[in-house]
Amino acid sequence: MPKQILKREPKERQFQFVAEGNRSTSPAGSTILLNFVIVVAVLYFARVVLIPLALALLLAFMLAPLTIALRRAGLGRAPSALIVVLLAFVLLGLIGLLMASQSGDLARRLPGYQQNIHKKLEALRTSGRGVISRVTRSFHNVSEELTPPAPYTYSPL
């Protein structure tokens, strides 16, 4: 097996690779960045259309098994789709009624909740010789210790 002889490269070739010399001059990086910005901008402005479309697709995938079951039970395509859509609207209406009654109940009880919170804050303020004022004072003292002192300015006499 012959020995390989290592040849030294000439000095002008040794210093060929410099800091800026190895960088690619092709515009691939800027093209990728430009494409990314364009895609983000299109998605941002198309969100008005894409969000309802995505929700419609999600709803279609959720309701498809029930529609298929009704078709297997002997109903046609249109009646099974109408029954499933009607059931979905009824379910959404019931959820809306439940939420409306709960928010009405909350609005009716809100003044009582407000008075209860006010009483508890007053009791907290007066109990324990001002626990809140002591905690506030402690935070204030710690923040004063953490802030650096103002630089000294020399004023000649």
C-alpha positions as CSV (number, residue, x, y, z in Angstrom):
1,M,0.0,0.0,0.0
2,P,1.6,3.3,-1.0
3,K,2.0,6.0,1.5
4,Q,-0.1,9.1,0.8
5,I,2.0,12.2,0.6
6,L,0.3,15.3,2.1
7,K,0.9,18.3,-0.1
8,R,0.8,21.7,1.3
9,E,-1.4,24.2,-0.5
10,P,0.2,27.4,-1.7
11,K,-0.2,30.4,0.5
12,E,-2.6,32.3,-1.7
13,R,-4.9,29.3,-1.6
14,Q,-4.7,28.9,2.2
15,F,-6.2,32.3,2.8
16,Q,-9.0,31.9,0.2
17,F,-11.6,31.3,2.9
18,V,-12.3,34.6,4.7
19,A,-15.1,35.7,6.9
20,E,-17.4,37.1,4.2
21,G,-16.0,35.0,1.3
22,N,-17.9,31.8,2.2
23,R,-21.4,33.3,2.2
24,S,-23.8,32.4,-0.5
25,T,-24.7,35.1,-2.9
26,S,-27.9,33.4,-4.0
27,P,-31.1,35.2,-3.0
28,A,-32.6,32.0,-1.5
29,G,-32.8,33.3,2.1
30,S,-34.5,36.5,1.1
31,T,-36.9,34.7,-1.1
32,I,-37.9,32.3,1.7
33,L,-38.5,35.2,4.0
34,L,-40.5,37.1,1.4
35,N,-42.7,34.0,0.8
36,F,-43.2,33.6,4.6
37,V,-44.3,37.2,5.0
38,I,-46.7,36.9,2.0
39,V,-48.3,33.7,3.4
40,V,-48.7,35.3,6.8
41,A,-50.3,38.4,5.3
42,V,-52.7,36.4,3.2
43,L,-53.7,34.3,6.2
44,Y,-54.2,37.4,8.3
45,F,-56.4,39.1,5.8
46,A,-58.3,35.9,4.8
47,R,-59.2,35.1,8.5
48,V,-62.6,36.6,7.9
49,V,-63.3,33.8,5.5
50,L,-61.1,31.0,6.8
51,I,-62.3,31.0,10.4
52,P,-66.0,30.4,9.5
53,L,-64.9,27.8,6.9
54,A,-62.9,25.9,9.5
55,L,-65.8,26.0,12.0
56,A,-68.1,24.7,9.3
57,L,-65.8,21.9,8.4
58,L,-65.4,21.0,12.1
59,L,-69.2,21.0,12.5
60,A,-69.6,18.8,9.4
61,F,-67.2,16.3,10.7
62,M,-68.9,16.2,14.1
63,L,-72.4,15.7,12.6
64,A,-71.4,13.2,9.8
65,P,-71.6,10.1,12.0
66,L,-75.2,10.8,13.0
67,T,-76.1,11.5,9.4
68,I,-74.6,8.3,8.3
69,A,-76.4,6.4,11.0
70,L,-79.8,7.9,9.9
71,R,-79.0,7.0,6.3
72,R,-78.3,3.4,7.3
73,A,-81.6,3.4,9.2
74,G,-83.4,3.9,5.9
75,L,-83.8,7.7,5.6
76,G,-82.6,9.4,2.5
77,R,-79.7,11.8,2.2
78,A,-81.7,15.0,2.4
79,P,-84.0,14.0,5.3
80,S,-81.2,12.7,7.4
81,A,-79.1,15.9,6.8
82,L,-82.2,18.0,7.7
83,I,-82.9,16.1,10.9
84,V,-79.3,16.3,12.0
85,V,-79.1,20.1,11.3
86,L,-82.4,20.6,13.1
87,L,-81.1,18.7,16.1
88,A,-77.9,20.7,16.1
89,F,-79.8,24.0,16.1
90,V,-82.1,22.8,18.9
91,L,-79.1,21.8,20.9
92,L,-77.4,25.2,20.3
93,G,-80.7,27.0,21.2
94,L,-80.9,25.0,24.5
95,I,-77.3,25.9,25.4
96,G,-78.0,29.6,24.6
97,L,-81.1,29.5,26.8
98,L,-79.1,28.0,29.6
99,M,-76.4,30.6,29.3
100,A,-78.9,33.4,29.2
101,S,-80.7,32.2,32.3
102,Q,-77.4,31.8,34.2
103,S,-76.2,35.3,33.2
104,G,-79.6,36.7,34.2
105,D,-79.3,35.0,37.6
106,L,-75.7,36.3,38.0
107,A,-76.9,39.9,37.1
108,R,-79.7,39.6,39.7
109,R,-77.2,38.4,42.5
110,L,-74.4,40.7,41.6
111,P,-75.2,43.5,44.1
112,G,-75.1,41.0,46.9
113,Y,-71.8,39.6,45.7
114,Q,-70.4,43.2,45.5
115,Q,-71.5,43.9,49.1
116,N,-70.0,40.7,50.3
117,I,-66.7,41.5,48.7
118,H,-66.8,45.0,50.1
119,K,-67.4,43.6,53.7
120,K,-64.6,41.1,53.4
121,L,-62.2,43.8,52.2
122,E,-63.2,46.1,55.1
123,A,-62.7,43.2,57.6
124,L,-59.3,42.4,56.0
125,R,-58.3,46.1,56.3
126,T,-59.2,46.4,60.0
127,S,-58.1,42.9,61.2
128,G,-54.6,42.1,62.3
129,R,-53.6,45.8,62.8
130,G,-53.6,46.5,59.2
131,V,-52.2,43.3,57.5
132,I,-52.5,44.9,54.1
133,S,-50.7,48.1,55.2
134,R,-47.9,46.0,56.8
135,V,-47.5,44.0,53.6
136,T,-47.6,47.1,51.5
137,R,-45.0,48.8,53.7
138,S,-42.8,45.7,53.5
139,F,-43.0,45.7,49.7
140,H,-42.2,49.4,49.7
141,N,-39.2,48.9,51.9
142,V,-37.8,46.1,49.8
143,S,-38.3,48.1,46.6
144,E,-36.4,51.0,48.1
145,E,-33.6,48.7,49.1
146,L,-33.4,47.3,45.6
147,T,-33.4,50.6,43.7
148,P,-29.9,52.1,43.4
149,P,-29.2,55.4,45.0
150,A,-29.3,58.5,42.9
151,P,-25.8,59.5,41.6
152,Y,-24.0,62.2,43.6
153,T,-23.7,65.4,41.7
154,Y,-20.8,67.6,42.6
155,S,-21.6,71.2,43.1
156,P,-18.7,73.6,43.6
157,L,-19.0,76.2,46.4
